[in-house]
């Protein structure tokens, strides 16, 4: 059985976007508006993008599975969305973990 080699690209992308996320969190207030050309976007909408990319790239590198990286990034994004919407009851985390475990089992099961 051949071992899969870790792709260093995921580690580099993950670190770059993690540093970008830290830079956003330190320098930009959530209430600021970021202006691109002719339109402005609330800063709170920009933070999930580097978080999602770093949350995908780093687990993909360490776990050597793109599927687990997607599930981890999805879990992280849903959890933070729950926090923004003030859905902080522990039952929501349990349900989120249950849904992601069900998806994991669905995508890893070998159909006969």
One Martini backbone bead per residue (centre of mass of N, CA, C, O) as a GRO file, in nm:
protein
  112
    1UNK     BB    1   0.094   0.039   0.025
    2UNK     BB    2   0.061   0.363  -0.049
    3UNK     BB    3   0.171   0.664   0.046
    4UNK     BB    4   0.062   0.973   0.092
    5UNK     BB    5   0.155   1.277   0.011
    6UNK     BB    6   0.208   1.581   0.122
    7UNK     BB    7   0.080   1.894   0.042
    8UNK     BB    8   0.237   2.202   0.074
    9UNK     BB    9   0.023   2.397  -0.039
   10UNK     BB   10  -0.182   2.382   0.200
   11UNK     BB   11   0.005   2.504   0.414
   12UNK     BB   12   0.063   2.777   0.279
   13UNK     BB   13  -0.230   2.871   0.243
   14UNK     BB   14  -0.315   2.844   0.541
   15UNK     BB   15  -0.110   3.048   0.659
   16UNK     BB   16  -0.184   3.294   0.491
   17UNK     BB   17  -0.493   3.302   0.577
   18UNK     BB   18  -0.437   3.318   0.881
   19UNK     BB   19  -0.284   3.587   0.871
   20UNK     BB   20  -0.515   3.744   0.736
   21UNK     BB   21  -0.717   3.699   0.965
   22UNK     BB   22  -0.551   3.833   1.187
   23UNK     BB   23  -0.536   4.106   1.050
   24UNK     BB   24  -0.840   4.159   1.045
   25UNK     BB   25  -0.892   4.132   1.356
   26UNK     BB   26  -0.695   4.369   1.439
   27UNK     BB   27  -0.771   4.617   1.220
   28UNK     BB   28  -1.084   4.541   1.195
   29UNK     BB   29  -1.393   4.638   1.233
   30UNK     BB   30  -1.716   4.506   1.221
   31UNK     BB   31  -1.842   4.810   1.145
   32UNK     BB   32  -1.701   4.834   0.899
   33UNK     BB   33  -1.634   4.953   0.570
   34UNK     BB   34  -1.558   4.806   0.258
   35UNK     BB   35  -1.414   4.942  -0.034
   36UNK     BB   36  -1.513   4.867  -0.377
   37UNK     BB   37  -1.500   5.096  -0.586
   38UNK     BB   38  -1.863   5.130  -0.574
   39UNK     BB   39  -1.871   4.939  -0.318
   40UNK     BB   40  -1.988   4.823   0.004
   41UNK     BB   41  -1.868   4.614   0.277
   42UNK     BB   42  -1.896   4.444   0.541
   43UNK     BB   43  -1.651   4.310   0.744
   44UNK     BB   44  -1.810   4.054   0.841
   45UNK     BB   45  -1.816   3.922   0.538
   46UNK     BB   46  -1.492   3.875   0.503
   47UNK     BB   47  -1.387   3.679   0.727
   48UNK     BB   48  -1.490   3.387   0.625
   49UNK     BB   49  -1.297   3.340   0.387
   50UNK     BB   50  -1.019   3.289   0.531
   51UNK     BB   51  -1.140   3.082   0.726
   52UNK     BB   52  -1.227   2.873   0.514
   53UNK     BB   53  -0.950   2.830   0.378
   54UNK     BB   54  -0.792   2.757   0.637
   55UNK     BB   55  -1.005   2.532   0.728
   56UNK     BB   56  -0.921   2.355   0.476
   57UNK     BB   57  -0.606   2.343   0.442
   58UNK     BB   58  -0.497   2.237   0.716
   59UNK     BB   59  -0.659   1.966   0.738
   60UNK     BB   60  -0.566   1.861   0.463
   61UNK     BB   61  -0.270   1.837   0.543
   62UNK     BB   62  -0.290   1.672   0.820
   63UNK     BB   63  -0.513   1.443   0.707
   64UNK     BB   64  -0.502   1.379   0.390
   65UNK     BB   65  -0.807   1.511   0.335
   66UNK     BB   66  -1.048   1.681   0.166
   67UNK     BB   67  -1.304   1.591   0.313
   68UNK     BB   68  -1.215   1.679   0.601
   69UNK     BB   69  -1.169   1.975   0.527
   70UNK     BB   70  -1.461   2.039   0.449
   71UNK     BB   71  -1.594   1.959   0.718
   72UNK     BB   72  -1.436   2.156   0.897
   73UNK     BB   73  -1.518   2.417   0.751
   74UNK     BB   74  -1.823   2.376   0.786
   75UNK     BB   75  -1.823   2.369   1.092
   76UNK     BB   76  -1.696   2.647   1.140
   77UNK     BB   77  -1.905   2.815   0.985
   78UNK     BB   78  -2.161   2.722   1.137
   79UNK     BB   79  -2.072   2.800   1.420
   80UNK     BB   80  -2.033   3.107   1.360
   81UNK     BB   81  -2.321   3.152   1.264
   82UNK     BB   82  -2.452   3.080   1.531
   83UNK     BB   83  -2.311   3.304   1.694
   84UNK     BB   84  -2.426   3.546   1.534
   85UNK     BB   85  -2.737   3.432   1.592
   86UNK     BB   86  -2.748   3.333   1.899
   87UNK     BB   87  -2.687   3.001   1.888
   88UNK     BB   88  -2.569   2.870   2.209
   89UNK     BB   89  -2.675   2.606   2.244
   90UNK     BB   90  -2.557   2.283   2.285
   91UNK     BB   91  -2.751   2.144   2.081
   92UNK     BB   92  -2.635   2.269   1.819
   93UNK     BB   93  -2.362   2.124   1.830
   94UNK     BB   94  -2.470   1.837   1.837
   95UNK     BB   95  -2.620   1.857   1.565
   96UNK     BB   96  -2.376   1.933   1.392
   97UNK     BB   97  -2.209   1.681   1.451
   98UNK     BB   98  -2.424   1.479   1.354
   99UNK     BB   99  -2.440   1.575   1.061
  100UNK     BB  100  -2.135   1.538   0.992
  101UNK     BB  101  -2.123   1.234   1.062
  102UNK     BB  102  -2.334   1.150   0.856
  103UNK     BB  103  -2.179   1.252   0.609
  104UNK     BB  104  -1.931   1.079   0.655
  105UNK     BB  105  -2.077   0.805   0.634
  106UNK     BB  106  -2.200   0.850   0.353
  107UNK     BB  107  -1.912   0.902   0.198
  108UNK     BB  108  -1.767   0.619   0.315
  109UNK     BB  109  -1.957   0.428   0.211
  110UNK     BB  110  -1.991   0.116   0.071
  111UNK     BB  111  -2.137   0.013  -0.200
  112UNK     BB  112  -2.295  -0.304  -0.302
   0.00000   0.00000   0.00000
